[in-house]
């Protein structure tokens, strides 16, 4: 179970660090690849990106370094909330493909949170 949790944490961390970095530091690239970014303020996109970037780091570093390992499931819950709100946002915009990805990520984040608490 521990190995499975580490694999899922690693994949999730990679996804959120890459996506968060693009939203936070490469706004034009995010705007070109994500339709919703065009209709959202640059500040909000950067905020979401920084939250995803920090959350991705929080999925790995606290537990790996054994420095406040209880932050890992908290990071998973926080990112889960981000995915829940993202799914609602995409539902409002009728972007069904994005909702599917949000649901998959949400489920994996809940798995990590439950496994690490």
Backbone as a chain_set.jsonl record, in Angstrom:
{"seq": "XXXXXXXXXXXXXXXXXXXXXXXXXXXXXXXXXXXXXXXXXXXXXXXXXXXXXXXXXXXXXXXXXXXXXXXXXXXXXXXXXXXXXXXXXXXXXXXXXXXXXXXXXXXXXXXXXXXXX", "coords": {"N": [[0.828, -1.2, 0.0], [1.954, 1.222, 0.765], [3.839, 1.661, -1.262], [2.173, 1.993, -3.462], [0.831, 4.333, -2.689], [3.013, 6.143, -2.734], [3.628, 6.099, -5.48], [1.258, 7.144, -6.605], [1.243, 9.639, -5.316], [3.593, 10.726, -6.42], [2.949, 10.89, -9.175], [0.726, 12.62, -9.07], [1.958, 14.87, -7.899], [3.76, 15.564, -9.93], [1.951, 16.21, -12.013], [0.558, 18.427, -10.866], [2.65, 20.214, -10.272], [3.747, 20.76, -12.799], [1.467, 21.756, -14.222], [0.724, 23.845, -12.507], [3.031, 25.456, -12.552], [3.013, 26.299, -15.207], [0.636, 27.824, -15.278], [1.242, 29.771, -13.376], [3.667, 30.97, -14.19], [3.902, 31.024, -16.964], [1.924, 32.49, -18.532], [0.966, 33.146, -21.145], [1.38, 30.772, -22.575], [-0.302, 29.074, -21.134], [-2.694, 30.326, -21.7], [-2.911, 29.792, -24.397], [-3.235, 27.024, -24.424], [-5.303, 26.312, -22.694], [-8.645, 26.802, -22.752], [-10.285, 28.18, -20.853], [-8.654, 30.002, -19.584], [-8.449, 32.266, -21.121], [-10.737, 33.681, -20.531], [-10.482, 34.444, -17.937], [-9.09, 36.357, -15.262], [-5.663, 37.406, -15.229], [-4.424, 37.511, -12.737], [-5.992, 35.751, -11.149], [-5.528, 33.336, -12.476], [-2.772, 33.085, -12.051], [-2.77, 32.887, -9.243], [-4.162, 30.432, -8.887], [-2.331, 28.799, -10.149], [-0.032, 29.05, -8.491], [-1.083, 27.993, -6.129], [-1.535, 25.341, -6.968], [1.078, 24.577, -7.597], [2.438, 24.806, -5.094], [0.844, 23.01, -3.653], [1.399, 20.632, -5.042], [4.105, 20.297, -4.387], [3.718, 19.967, -1.675], [2.555, 17.477, -1.586], [4.613, 15.698, -1.682], [7.114, 16.534, -0.381], [6.831, 17.032, 2.587], [6.229, 14.464, 3.678], [8.245, 12.879, 2.595], [10.601, 14.064, 3.578], [10.174, 13.83, 6.216], [9.43, 15.964, 7.786], [7.094, 17.514, 9.43], [5.038, 15.586, 8.483], [2.289, 15.413, 8.474], [1.352, 17.388, 6.873], [1.191, 16.472, 4.286], [-1.282, 14.907, 3.766], [-2.982, 17.053, 4.21], [-2.283, 18.808, 2.178], [-3.178, 17.23, 0.058], [-5.943, 17.248, 0.53], [-6.453, 19.995, 0.241], [-5.762, 20.392, -2.483], [-7.667, 18.697, -3.521], [-9.995, 20.13, -2.983], [-9.529, 22.285, -4.688], [-9.752, 20.923, -7.121], [-12.42, 20.12, -6.977], [-13.779, 22.592, -7.027], [-12.837, 23.402, -9.513], [-14.064, 21.518, -11.189], [-16.746, 22.26, -10.863], [-16.624, 24.833, -11.952], [-15.883, 24.232, -14.619], [-18.125, 22.745, -15.33], [-20.09, 24.684, -15.342], [-19.237, 26.083, -17.546], [-19.638, 24.206, -19.469], [-17.583, 22.447, -20.202], [-16.952, 19.517, -20.627], [-14.928, 17.542, -20.936], [-12.819, 18.456, -19.386], [-13.949, 18.255, -16.871], [-14.002, 15.508, -16.404], [-11.252, 14.918, -16.065], [-10.788, 16.436, -13.762], [-12.343, 15.01, -11.908], [-11.053, 12.515, -11.839], [-8.521, 13.274, -10.84], [-9.361, 14.336, -8.383], [-10.358, 12.0, -7.11], [-7.978, 10.503, -6.862], [-6.529, 12.201, -5.199], [-8.075, 12.126, -2.863], [-7.676, 9.459, -2.218], [-4.93, 9.536, -1.561], [-5.013, 11.321, 0.625], [-6.585, 9.875, 2.485], [-4.985, 7.611, 2.769], [-2.664, 8.616, 3.898], [-3.361, 9.827, 6.285]], "CA": [[0.0, 0.0, 0.0], [2.847, 2.376, 0.851], [4.425, 1.877, -2.585], [1.094, 2.545, -4.295], [0.644, 5.733, -2.282], [4.133, 6.926, -3.249], [3.481, 6.237, -6.936], [0.159, 8.091, -6.853], [1.722, 10.959, -4.887], [4.561, 11.208, -7.4], [2.239, 11.267, -10.399], [-0.051, 13.824, -8.769], [2.887, 15.984, -7.7], [4.247, 15.956, -11.258], [0.844, 16.874, -12.717], [0.257, 19.736, -10.294], [3.809, 21.103, -10.39], [3.839, 21.188, -14.201], [0.314, 22.609, -14.542], [0.801, 25.054, -11.689], [4.116, 26.297, -13.055], [2.578, 26.936, -16.454], [-0.349, 28.86, -14.968], [1.836, 30.838, -12.572], [4.824, 31.642, -14.784], [3.843, 31.056, -18.431], [0.52, 32.833, -18.764], [0.629, 33.08, -22.57], [1.313, 29.351, -22.936], [-1.536, 28.572, -20.518], [-3.804, 30.931, -22.444], [-3.008, 29.11, -25.687], [-3.586, 25.611, -24.304], [-6.483, 26.111, -21.853], [-9.636, 27.8, -23.175], [-10.85, 28.959, -19.749], [-7.707, 31.033, -19.153], [-8.741, 33.482, -21.897], [-11.878, 34.372, -19.934], [-10.208, 34.601, -16.512], [-8.052, 37.356, -15.042], [-4.297, 36.902, -15.1], [-4.16, 37.346, -11.308], [-6.637, 34.529, -10.674], [-4.803, 32.209, -13.069], [-1.497, 32.985, -11.322], [-3.094, 32.391, -7.896], [-4.453, 29.008, -9.014], [-1.067, 28.147, -10.478], [0.817, 28.997, -7.3], [-1.715, 27.038, -5.213], [-1.272, 23.999, -7.482], [2.517, 24.337, -7.472], [2.724, 24.544, -3.676], [0.158, 21.769, -3.281], [2.173, 19.532, -5.615], [5.28, 20.115, -3.524], [3.214, 19.484, -0.391], [2.216, 16.059, -1.68], [5.828, 14.882, -1.607], [8.193, 16.956, 0.516], [6.696, 16.815, 4.034], [6.281, 13.041, 4.033], [9.56, 12.351, 2.208], [11.63, 14.621, 4.444], [9.751, 13.584, 7.603], [9.282, 17.257, 8.455], [5.647, 17.757, 9.469], [4.398, 14.73, 7.482], [0.831, 15.601, 8.457], [1.021, 18.36, 5.828], [0.931, 15.78, 3.019], [-2.72, 14.731, 3.529], [-3.628, 18.37, 4.16], [-2.076, 19.279, 0.803], [-4.074, 16.452, -0.803], [-7.304, 17.763, 0.728], [-6.503, 21.318, -0.374], [-5.828, 20.229, -3.938], [-8.97, 18.103, -3.804], [-10.955, 21.242, -3.034], [-9.267, 23.009, -5.934], [-10.328, 20.119, -8.211], [-13.875, 20.18, -6.849], [-14.204, 23.895, -7.553], [-12.54, 23.42, -10.945], [-15.117, 20.751, -11.854], [-17.95, 23.102, -10.882], [-16.342, 25.908, -12.907], [-15.95, 23.665, -15.971], [-19.512, 22.358, -15.576], [-20.799, 25.919, -15.693], [-18.807, 26.445, -18.9], [-19.926, 23.047, -20.308], [-16.321, 21.859, -20.655], [-17.111, 18.194, -20.025], [-13.682, 16.792, -20.926], [-12.049, 18.933, -18.238], [-14.597, 17.736, -15.66], [-13.536, 14.131, -16.234], [-9.903, 14.96, -15.495], [-10.926, 16.931, -12.389], [-12.889, 13.941, -11.083], [-9.989, 11.518, -11.667], [-7.536, 13.849, -9.92], [-10.019, 14.415, -7.076], [-10.385, 10.658, -6.522], [-6.614, 10.141, -6.479], [-6.163, 13.03, -4.05], [-8.771, 11.584, -1.698], [-6.951, 8.232, -1.901], [-3.699, 9.93, -0.864], [-5.37, 11.9, 1.92], [-7.01, 8.792, 3.382], [-3.866, 6.715, 3.009], [-1.595, 9.247, 4.676], [-3.812, 10.283, 7.607]], "C": [[0.868, 1.259, 0.0], [3.456, 2.697, -0.511], [3.39, 2.494, -3.525], [0.858, 4.016, -3.964], [1.766, 6.609, -2.825], [4.037, 7.137, -4.75], [2.408, 7.26, -7.265], [0.58, 9.503, -6.454], [2.696, 11.543, -5.915], [3.9, 11.677, -8.686], [1.445, 12.554, -10.184], [0.849, 15.047, -8.603], [3.395, 16.483, -9.044], [3.175, 16.728, -12.021], [0.633, 18.289, -12.185], [1.429, 20.701, -10.376], [3.926, 21.626, -11.818], [2.698, 22.144, -14.546], [0.363, 23.923, -13.773], [1.884, 25.996, -12.166], [3.71, 27.026, -14.329], [1.587, 28.07, -16.159], [0.281, 30.045, -14.248], [2.88, 31.638, -13.337], [4.815, 31.734, -16.305], [2.402, 31.322, -18.862], [0.13, 32.683, -20.231], [0.511, 31.638, -23.052], [0.042, 28.723, -22.364], [-2.752, 29.08, -21.283], [-4.015, 30.217, -23.777], [-3.522, 27.678, -25.556], [-4.836, 25.332, -23.469], [-7.513, 27.193, -22.169], [-10.156, 28.698, -22.05], [-9.954, 30.101, -19.33], [-7.983, 32.344, -19.872], [-9.831, 34.332, -21.249], [-11.696, 34.655, -18.446], [-9.066, 35.587, -16.339], [-6.689, 36.699, -14.827], [-3.946, 36.645, -13.626], [-4.767, 36.066, -10.752], [-5.92, 33.296, -11.214], [-3.475, 32.004, -12.343], [-1.723, 32.444, -9.914], [-3.363, 30.891, -7.922], [-3.168, 28.24, -9.293], [-0.152, 28.008, -9.279], [0.245, 28.007, -6.285], [-1.438, 25.604, -5.665], [0.206, 23.635, -7.335], [2.884, 23.996, -6.025], [2.064, 23.256, -3.187], [0.895, 20.546, -3.813], [3.428, 19.247, -4.809], [4.873, 19.536, -2.169], [2.808, 18.02, -0.41], [3.431, 15.166, -1.448], [6.737, 15.272, -0.442], [7.963, 16.685, 2.006], [6.848, 15.344, 4.434], [7.652, 12.458, 3.721], [10.659, 12.813, 3.158], [11.353, 14.384, 5.929], [9.765, 14.86, 8.444], [7.803, 17.613, 8.348], [4.919, 16.918, 8.417], [2.872, 14.849, 7.444], [0.407, 16.639, 7.422], [0.706, 17.689, 4.492], [-0.564, 15.52, 2.815], [-3.481, 16.055, 3.498], [-3.47, 18.978, 2.772], [-2.997, 18.542, -0.158], [-5.515, 16.941, -0.683], [-7.451, 19.14, 0.071], [-6.586, 21.239, -1.888], [-7.14, 19.572, -4.36], [-10.059, 19.163, -3.879], [-10.771, 22.062, -4.306], [-9.896, 22.252, -7.105], [-11.851, 20.117, -8.174], [-14.409, 21.488, -7.414], [-13.932, 24.012, -9.05], [-13.617, 22.658, -11.719], [-16.408, 21.557, -11.94], [-17.803, 24.239, -11.898], [-16.478, 25.398, -14.341], [-17.366, 23.216, -16.316], [-20.331, 23.571, -16.001], [-20.48, 26.342, -17.124], [-19.068, 25.326, -19.918], [-18.667, 22.473, -20.965], [-16.2, 20.461, -20.037], [-15.814, 17.387, -19.966], [-12.831, 17.186, -19.717], [-12.637, 18.399, -16.928], [-14.127, 16.312, -15.374], [-12.155, 14.081, -15.59], [-9.952, 15.441, -14.047], [-11.414, 15.826, -11.448], [-11.83, 12.867, -10.814], [-8.951, 12.036, -10.666], [-8.099, 13.948, -8.505], [-10.0, 13.054, -6.38], [-8.993, 10.231, -6.057], [-6.145, 10.94, -5.262], [-6.836, 12.546, -2.77], [-8.103, 10.278, -1.25], [-5.675, 8.535, -1.116], [-4.026, 10.468, 0.527], [-5.76, 10.806, 2.915], [-5.853, 7.87, 3.727], [-2.795, 7.297, 3.9], [-2.049, 9.796, 6.022], [-3.619, 9.219, 8.647]], "O": [[0.557, 2.238, -0.678], [3.577, 3.865, -0.879], [3.702, 3.407, -4.289], [0.703, 4.843, -4.862], [1.505, 7.704, -3.324], [4.33, 8.226, -5.245], [2.614, 8.139, -8.102], [0.302, 10.459, -7.177], [2.622, 12.729, -6.237], [4.244, 12.73, -9.224], [1.486, 13.465, -11.012], [0.54, 16.127, -9.106], [3.455, 17.691, -9.276], [3.454, 17.775, -12.605], [0.541, 19.24, -12.961], [1.217, 21.903, -10.535], [4.179, 22.814, -12.022], [2.933, 23.219, -15.098], [0.076, 24.986, -14.325], [1.683, 27.211, -12.185], [4.015, 28.204, -14.513], [1.695, 29.153, -16.734], [-0.101, 31.192, -14.482], [2.977, 32.853, -13.162], [5.635, 32.448, -16.882], [1.756, 30.475, -19.478], [-0.936, 32.144, -20.529], [-0.368, 31.322, -23.854], [-0.615, 27.929, -23.037], [-3.719, 28.347, -21.487], [-5.147, 30.056, -24.233], [-4.171, 27.168, -26.47], [-5.376, 24.228, -23.527], [-7.283, 28.37, -21.888], [-10.438, 29.872, -22.289], [-10.439, 31.084, -18.77], [-7.778, 33.418, -19.305], [-9.846, 35.554, -21.4], [-12.641, 35.06, -17.769], [-8.167, 35.647, -17.178], [-6.589, 35.587, -14.31], [-3.255, 35.678, -13.309], [-4.125, 35.368, -9.967], [-5.726, 32.321, -10.488], [-3.097, 30.869, -12.052], [-0.939, 31.621, -9.441], [-2.853, 30.155, -7.077], [-2.945, 27.163, -8.74], [0.444, 26.951, -9.074], [0.995, 27.266, -5.651], [-1.138, 24.744, -4.837], [0.536, 22.502, -6.984], [3.567, 23.003, -5.773], [2.65, 22.505, -2.407], [1.005, 19.536, -3.118], [3.774, 18.089, -4.576], [5.59, 18.721, -1.59], [2.726, 17.388, 0.643], [3.287, 14.007, -1.059], [7.087, 14.43, 0.386], [8.86, 16.136, 2.646], [7.52, 15.027, 5.416], [8.171, 11.641, 4.482], [11.55, 12.036, 3.503], [12.181, 14.693, 6.786], [10.067, 14.841, 9.637], [7.328, 17.977, 7.272], [4.251, 17.474, 7.546], [2.242, 14.426, 6.475], [-0.782, 16.758, 7.125], [0.025, 18.278, 3.653], [-1.086, 15.887, 1.762], [-4.511, 16.164, 2.832], [-4.401, 19.588, 2.246], [-3.54, 19.145, -1.085], [-6.226, 17.037, -1.684], [-8.46, 19.415, -0.579], [-7.387, 21.938, -2.508], [-7.662, 19.861, -5.437], [-10.939, 19.1, -4.736], [-11.747, 22.484, -4.926], [-10.504, 22.864, -7.984], [-12.5, 20.112, -9.22], [-15.371, 21.497, -8.183], [-14.7, 24.643, -9.775], [-14.039, 23.1, -12.788], [-17.087, 21.542, -12.967], [-18.749, 24.564, -12.615], [-17.108, 26.045, -15.179], [-17.77, 23.297, -17.476], [-21.161, 23.489, -16.906], [-21.331, 26.887, -17.827], [-18.755, 25.48, -21.098], [-18.686, 22.07, -22.128], [-15.464, 20.245, -19.075], [-15.621, 16.617, -19.025], [-12.195, 16.331, -19.1], [-11.898, 18.124, -15.983], [-13.883, 15.958, -14.221], [-11.92, 13.292, -14.676], [-9.236, 14.914, -13.195], [-10.944, 15.723, -10.315], [-11.721, 12.368, -9.694], [-8.552, 11.314, -9.753], [-7.393, 13.673, -7.535], [-9.666, 12.964, -5.198], [-8.848, 9.66, -4.976], [-5.446, 10.411, -4.399], [-6.22, 12.558, -1.704], [-7.978, 10.02, -0.053], [-5.377, 7.869, -0.124], [-3.371, 10.099, 1.502], [-5.309, 10.817, 4.06], [-5.752, 7.399, 4.86], [-2.089, 6.559, 4.588], [-1.211, 10.195, 6.831], [-3.944, 9.431, 9.816]]}, "num_chains": 1, "name": "protein.A"}
